Amino acid sequence: MTSTDSSVPSSEADAAVEAARAARVEAAVREMLAAVGEDPDREGLRETPSRIARMYTEILRGRELDPKRHLAVTFAEDHHEMVVLKDIPFDSMCEHHMMPFTGTAHVAYVPNGSIVGLSKLARVVEEYARRLQVQERLTSQVADAIFECLEPQGVGVVMEATHTCMTMRGVRKPGASMVTSAVRGTFKTSAETRAEFMGLVRG
């Protein structure tokens, strides 16, 4: 799809594909409800399969998009110091249990003659998050996209999130959070640069 919002089909063909996917999700949800002993035709559940189909279209829309496109337009700027965008909220879906995890991302880079609009960094995080994910991969994907597209001196990404697959089930440890990091270029080779980044994130 070419639209930045996959909930809006860009053509009749896309609409047909989306409708077919929704029908499969609805059928699967009805079967799942029956399998756990529920009646999918009772009043409270009657519309649940279609609601879930619409929900998955929304929260997994990133699978249809290329987040790197947001980094295609840059601006020449003779700035060679760290640029940090902190506290970017994100929501994602763990691929292991298909339960949500939510948190914040901190993204930094040291330009090498060109900069990008800050909102574009947030969009990269958003679109990589809006797919079935694991936090480790998500963190690396954001770092790799920025490092590849902007060709900066270095990139650093830190993500902190709470996973409902851990807080609601299994060990059930509410309040536990997971922190992941990915560093590229000077953020990896220079302890001073890495320490500056971590200090700005924690400050």
C-alpha positions in Angstrom: 0.0 0.0 0.0 1.1 3.5 -0.6 -1.0 5.1 2.0 0.6 6.0 5.4 -2.5 4.6 7.0 -3.2 1.1 5.9 -6.7 1.3 7.3 -7.4 3.4 4.2 -7.1 1.2 1.1 -5.2 2.8 -1.8 -7.0 0.9 -4.6 -9.8 -1.5 -5.2 -7.3 -4.4 -5.3 -6.0 -3.3 -1.8 -9.6 -3.1 -0.5 -10.3 -6.6 -1.8 -7.2 -8.0 -0.1 -8.0 -6.3 3.1 -11.6 -7.6 3.1 -10.3 -11.1 2.5 -7.9 -10.8 5.4 -10.6 -9.4 7.7 -12.9 -12.3 6.8 -10.2 -14.9 7.7 -9.5 -13.1 11.0 -13.3 -13.1 11.8 -13.6 -16.8 11.1 -10.5 -17.6 13.2 -11.8 -15.5 16.1 -15.2 -17.2 16.0 -13.5 -20.6 16.1 -11.2 -19.5 19.0 -14.2 -18.3 21.0 -15.9 -21.6 20.5 -12.7 -23.5 21.3 -12.5 -21.8 24.8 -16.1 -22.7 25.5 -17.8 -19.4 24.6 -20.8 -18.8 22.4 -19.7 -16.5 19.6 -23.4 -15.7 18.9 -24.2 -14.3 22.3 -24.9 -10.6 22.4 -21.6 -9.5 24.0 -19.5 -11.5 21.5 -21.6 -11.2 18.3 -19.5 -8.3 16.9 -16.2 -9.3 18.6 -14.7 -11.1 15.5 -15.2 -8.0 13.3 -13.9 -5.7 16.0 -10.8 -7.8 16.3 -10.3 -7.8 12.6 -10.5 -4.0 12.5 -8.1 -3.8 15.5 -5.5 -6.0 13.8 -5.7 -3.8 10.7 -5.0 -0.8 12.8 -2.3 -2.0 15.2 -0.4 -4.1 12.7 -0.5 -1.6 9.8 3.3 -1.2 9.9 3.7 -4.6 8.1 2.6 -2.9 4.9 4.8 0.2 5.2 8.5 1.0 4.7 9.5 3.3 7.6 12.7 4.2 5.8 10.8 6.5 3.4 10.5 9.0 6.2 14.2 9.5 6.2 14.5 10.2 2.5 14.3 14.0 2.8 17.2 15.6 4.7 18.5 19.1 5.1 22.1 20.2 4.8 23.3 21.5 8.1 26.8 21.9 9.5 26.0 20.5 12.9 28.1 17.6 14.2 26.9 17.3 17.7 24.4 14.9 19.2 20.7 15.2 18.4 18.4 13.4 20.8 14.6 12.8 20.6 13.5 11.5 24.0 10.3 9.8 25.3 8.7 8.7 22.1 5.7 6.6 23.1 5.1 3.4 21.2 2.8 0.4 21.3 3.6 -2.9 19.8 2.5 -6.5 19.7 4.7 -9.3 21.0 4.9 -12.1 18.3 5.3 -14.8 20.9 1.9 -14.5 22.7 0.3 -11.7 20.5 -0.1 -9.6 23.6 0.8 -5.9 23.7 3.9 -4.2 25.0 4.1 -0.5 25.5 6.9 1.9 26.3 9.1 4.8 25.3 12.0 5.1 22.8 14.9 7.5 22.9 16.7 8.0 19.6 19.9 9.9 19.0 22.3 10.5 16.1 25.4 12.6 15.4 24.8 14.2 12.0 27.4 14.1 9.3 26.4 17.1 7.3 22.7 16.6 7.1 19.8 16.4 9.5 16.2 15.1 9.3 13.0 16.4 10.8 12.4 15.2 14.3 8.9 14.0 13.6 10.4 11.6 11.0 12.3 9.8 13.8 9.1 9.3 15.7 7.4 8.0 12.6 10.2 5.4 12.1 9.6 4.2 15.6 5.9 4.1 15.2 5.9 2.1 12.0 8.4 -0.5 13.0 6.4 -0.9 16.3 3.1 -1.4 14.4 3.8 -5.0 13.5 4.3 -8.4 15.3 7.6 -7.7 17.1 10.1 -8.5 19.8 11.6 -5.5 21.5 15.2 -6.5 20.7 14.5 -6.6 16.9 12.4 -3.4 17.1 15.3 -1.5 18.7 17.8 -2.7 16.1 15.5 -2.0 13.2 15.1 1.6 14.2 18.9 2.1 14.7 19.7 0.3 11.4 17.2 2.4 9.4 18.6 5.7 10.7 22.2 4.6 10.3 21.6 3.4 6.7 19.5 6.3 5.5 21.1 9.3 7.1 24.7 8.0 7.1 25.5 9.8 10.4 28.6 9.5 12.4 26.7 7.4 14.9 23.2 6.3 16.1 21.9 5.3 19.5 18.5 3.9 20.4 17.2 2.9 23.9 13.7 1.4 24.4 12.0 0.7 27.7 8.7 -1.2 27.7 6.3 -3.1 29.8 5.2 -6.5 28.4 1.7 -7.8 29.2 2.8 -11.3 28.3 4.9 -11.0 31.5 2.7 -8.9 33.7 -0.7 -10.5 33.0 0.4 -14.2 32.5 3.3 -16.5 33.3 5.4 -15.1 36.1 2.9 -12.2 36.5 5.3 -9.4 37.6 3.5 -6.1 37.3 5.9 -3.2 37.2 8.7 -5.0 35.6 10.1 -3.4 32.4 12.5 -4.4 29.8 15.3 -2.1 28.5 17.1 -2.7 25.2 19.7 -0.6 23.3 21.3 -0.5 19.9 24.3 1.5 19.0 26.0 2.1 15.7 29.1 4.1 14.5 30.6 6.4 17.1 28.0 5.4 19.7 29.6 1.9 19.5 33.2 2.9 19.2 33.4 5.8 21.6 32.7 5.3 25.3 32.4 9.0 25.7 29.7 9.4 23.1 27.8 6.5 24.5 28.0 7.9 28.0 26.8 11.3 26.8 23.8 9.7 25.2 22.9 7.6 28.2 23.3 10.7 30.4 20.9 12.7 28.2 18.4 9.9 28.2 18.5 9.5 32.0 18.5 13.2 32.7 
